[in-house]
């Protein structure tokens, strides 16, 4: 059933209090908690109408079908469902791979290939078990076949990339997918797996953003290609836990990543750049031990914007629709700890937060529909799928 209401959302003052973004909670992000009590409302009203499209268990990612506009919801436990926006009817996807579920591990991202309309090709990421209680992220490629309105099937799914090496633990997989604007390359986030030091070691692909061909192989011209595998995959390194990876309207690649106790980051991602983790951070270790700030080590690429206290980000988009003119060109971030949509204005390679829209629940992902509506996915055991449209 579709349920519509108008959200009387407050535009919250800045800064907004929040806690650590990535501690020992089951999902590896900040633990669910009430919003901070000292938030001050500076504006109110009805900025958008909210339509609910059902609940999902441990949802992790959204993907919008590029042909029919159906909204696919990836559930961490290893299931994919989809919603038909016009009717609100739910469909189911078979052929989903077996995943190593626990912590931040499980089914991760879903992306439609640039040529999906003719190839039916999709990409999935998930956590895969290894030997000796180890695990790592993998990426697979297959075809999505939908022979009726109620179901789809993933066929011919083959693993085309793996995190190297597999390690213990169930955190910081990252495994977000983004295609270059020309459709030639696939960019993939590979988290540090909570091991920290590998993010500075180019002999592995942990703590990196990768630039790959569409078949999962290393793309020609990558900055460390002369070092061989897997260094030849690496586009940038020194990353911690990247949960958002997007190109803006001008073709710049940005990432959104969790800091430790403070220091969440929005970065412009450039070839060969080292973003400093764990040598520098605008946060500190959970033990309270200090970490030098980016300003202390200018040889490392500094974030365009960082947050202390943290926002605990999920995924984000650059809004390009017409329903919300005030958002056009800006980043809209799903906030976990903040329980808000965070609006960030982009000016070239500079970024500044301009607003937060309180949603009263932890937010995991955000996507834009073909009509310019904004889809928001809540976090947790009963995470709702919401569509934001112009107020009535």
C-alpha angles and dihedrals in degrees: 000000000000115000120191128196137156112246115223091209123178123225098229127221121248134274099040121195120245139151137235115321103212118028134136096298117134094258093041094242127094113307117255111271142152119278116267113277097225097066111130121210113224098173136014140182138101106306093168143359116244125216119190120218104186138285132282135196115243096339114193110172146016128216127183118217104238095214108039101017096237114158115234119204118202113208117206094225090066110276135113124201132174137210126214102219095208097056103017088231117152125225133189135229122218128194094055112157125248109263137198098243122199140089105001090336127108133068109355128176135359125201135177115228117247089248095043094128089068103022104037086217120158134176127218133185126203144156115268126197120237135184125296096024092303130133142173144181121274134186124217134191126208144133126279110215118188110185095170140016095261105052146024132195130213109220133186094010109180128179108243101171139028136190109250120244113018110225140182122274135052104247142099102020091146094178097169118160129215131168124218114252091252091053093235100110140040119217116203131188116223114188127218090249088229090289094109103191096065088067087073095044115089092195090081134040099234118119092020146111111230132208111209140170115250090262091059097256123128112277120238116257098031111154097246099037093123090066094065128224130024094002090064089069095058122106097167136353144191092078126144116196114343112196098165131046121171144151116230125223091271094054099259118140117228132185131200117206142174118249122205115253092345130341105092106176143214108195138184101228116223133180113271095001121144113215093197108241122179095006093060135018137154086233133058136237118278088247088064093252111146124245119201112256121242089254090065094059110039092177088077121076109255123218120260086226133004134185130219111192089040131243093207094221129214117189126317144200139207103237115229104163133108102231092082108033092177090062098048112129092004128115117249112201128197106229121209104181093028093049087214145102106250117210116207122187115222122210109174105299093342124095134189131178112240107170148002123209112205113228098173093230139068110271122216106178144001131201139175121236123218090258093054096258115140118233118205127193120203123216128240143041093318102029112169127219109226133187119208118206136160114299117262 
